[in-house]
Amino acid sequence: MAKITDDFLAVIGGLLEIYGQQASTVKVNIYWSTLGQYPIQSLKAAANAWVRKSQFMPKPADLIKLMGGSSNHLSPDEAWSIAILASDETNTVVWTNEIAKAWAQAEIVYRNGDKIGARRTFIDAYERMVDESMMYGRAIEVFVSQGSDKAKRADAINHAVFTGLLTQERANHYLPKPENTFAMLECKTEQGASSKSMMHIASIKQMLKTGRACVAES
């Protein structure tokens, strides 16, 4: 472990002094081991924000929360609504390490038919794991467990983008590539279609060509 910096000691020492607590080697080392990896400016800002709102000495987790360490962790209820999707192998699940590990503990209870007990087991495990991740300053890792149903997969990926779990760039790796609209129309025409359908297709093709021309001219 790196040596405790003077800037870090100034922040923690200042907090201890403000809240009338005595410094100890054990106490300072605990704060350093959990907060030492954060930028000192972020820590100073969190400490100042805490002093303005609380009359009590902050725990490491309190400062981590103010620095954004827990901002992307879902609530237990939100996490459960995602985890339960894993009970069906056709579903694609976009989840975090904490959700996946908590589900691994709850799944046995769920498979035995006790859904209420499974939810309780999940929430207890999830809250414990989130607290641990916050305490050690672990970054939130999101990964995708792909199900067998492709339609459900696209819905799950798009929903994850909407909720902020996935970036669009990362989501594109799991989504089908856009199809060639002209090729689709040509194929449909060649396979045979009613006059009305062909007229409709022709109008769409003309619209697309006009749009393409406009883009090229602009």
Helices and strands as residue ranges (DSSP letters): H 6-18, H 25-35, H 40-53, H 60-66, H 76-83, G 84-87, E 93-96, H 97-111, H 115-135, E 142-145, H 150-163, H 168-171, H 181-191, H 195-217
